[in-house]
Every structure is written in structure tokens, then in C-alpha cells.
Amino acid sequence: MPIKKRDAQPTSPVTADEDVMAKKAEEFGRGGYAPEVKETSLDPNAPVGPQGIVFRFNDYQKQLLKEEAEADRRSQQKLLESIIWPELERRRAARTQ
């Protein structure tokens, strides 16, 4: 059985939307889609807003955190902050030296 060829569809003139899409596609192909990154200085005293970060730990680690927070007489959040932020600042200082 021979394969039937489809009739060519008449093409319409390029509209402005199609022209814009073609330019965007060309930019994408060249890598022009990447957002510009502006370097900003980090302020350690900036106000803390509502942020959600998932911190995973197992039951043993959960119990250890609870016990240490009770022993230090402060919240688990404050205990983690007192350990994590100084360590991250130390690592950043070591990288920039």
C-alpha cells in the first residue's frame, strides 16, 4: 500500500506574536534565557522574615536535639541557630581568605 503524501498547508504571513516567539526561541538557543545575577552584599543584621527550610533528622537526632536544648535551657531553634550560623560564617571566612 503506497503512502499518501499530505497536501502542503498554505502558510500565513508571520504575525507579530510569532515573530516575538521566534526571537525568544533564538535567544533560548543561544543561552540568553539565563537571568542576570546581581551581586548583593549580605547583611548579617538584616531582619529575618518568614522562611521555611526543611531540616531532616532521624529519631535519635531528634531526641539528642531535644535533650541538649533542655540542658541548655533554650529552644531547639535557638540551639540550632547558635551552632549553624557561626559555623557557616567561619567556613565563608576560610573560603574568602
C-alpha positions as CSV (number, residue, x, y, z in Angstrom):
1,M,0.0,0.0,0.0
2,P,1.6,3.3,-1.1
3,I,1.9,6.1,1.4
4,K,-0.2,9.1,0.6
5,K,1.5,12.5,0.8
6,R,-0.3,15.2,2.6
7,D,-1.1,18.4,0.7
8,A,1.0,21.3,1.9
9,Q,-0.9,23.7,4.1
10,P,-0.8,27.3,2.8
11,T,1.3,29.3,5.2
12,S,0.0,32.6,6.5
13,P,2.3,35.6,6.8
14,V,4.2,35.8,10.1
15,T,2.3,37.6,12.8
16,A,3.9,39.8,15.4
17,D,3.3,37.1,18.1
18,E,5.1,34.5,16.0
19,D,8.0,36.9,15.4
20,V,8.4,37.5,19.1
21,M,8.2,33.8,19.8
22,A,10.9,33.2,17.1
23,K,13.2,35.7,18.7
24,K,12.6,34.2,22.2
25,A,13.4,30.7,20.8
26,E,16.5,32.0,19.2
27,E,17.6,33.7,22.5
28,F,16.9,30.5,24.3
29,G,19.1,28.5,21.9
30,R,22.0,31.0,22.4
31,G,21.6,30.8,26.2
32,G,20.1,34.2,26.5
33,Y,17.4,32.9,28.8
34,A,19.6,32.9,31.9
35,P,18.6,35.6,34.3
36,E,21.1,38.3,35.1
37,V,22.6,37.8,38.6
38,K,23.3,40.9,40.5
39,E,25.9,40.6,43.2
40,T,24.5,41.8,46.6
41,S,26.3,42.1,49.8
42,L,25.0,40.0,52.6
43,D,23.9,41.7,55.8
44,P,24.1,39.5,58.9
45,N,22.0,42.0,60.8
46,A,19.2,42.0,58.2
47,P,15.7,41.3,59.7
48,V,14.6,37.7,59.5
49,G,11.4,37.1,57.6
50,P,9.2,34.1,57.4
51,Q,11.3,31.4,55.8
52,G,10.7,27.7,55.6
53,I,13.7,25.3,55.4
54,V,13.2,21.6,55.7
55,F,15.8,20.1,58.1
56,R,15.7,16.4,58.1
57,F,16.8,14.2,61.0
58,N,16.1,10.8,62.4
59,D,14.6,9.9,65.7
60,Y,17.9,9.6,67.5
61,Q,19.0,13.1,66.3
62,K,15.6,14.5,67.3
63,Q,15.9,13.1,70.8
64,L,19.5,14.4,71.0
65,L,18.4,17.9,70.0
66,K,15.6,17.9,72.5
67,E,17.9,16.8,75.3
68,E,20.6,19.3,74.5
69,A,18.0,22.1,74.2
70,E,16.6,21.2,77.7
71,A,20.1,21.0,79.1
72,D,21.0,24.5,77.7
73,R,17.6,25.8,78.8
74,R,16.7,27.2,75.4
75,S,14.6,26.3,72.5
76,Q,15.7,23.8,69.9
77,Q,15.6,26.6,67.3
78,K,17.9,28.8,69.3
79,L,20.3,25.9,69.9
80,L,20.5,25.1,66.2
81,E,21.0,28.7,65.3
82,S,23.8,29.1,67.8
83,I,25.6,26.2,66.2
84,I,24.9,26.6,62.5
85,W,25.4,30.3,61.9
86,P,28.8,30.7,63.5
87,E,30.0,27.5,61.7
88,L,28.7,28.8,58.3
89,E,30.4,32.2,58.9
90,R,33.6,30.5,59.8
91,R,33.5,28.4,56.6
92,R,32.8,31.5,54.5
93,A,35.7,33.4,56.1
94,A,38.0,30.5,55.4
95,R,36.9,30.4,51.7
96,T,37.5,34.1,51.1
97,Q,41.0,34.2,52.7
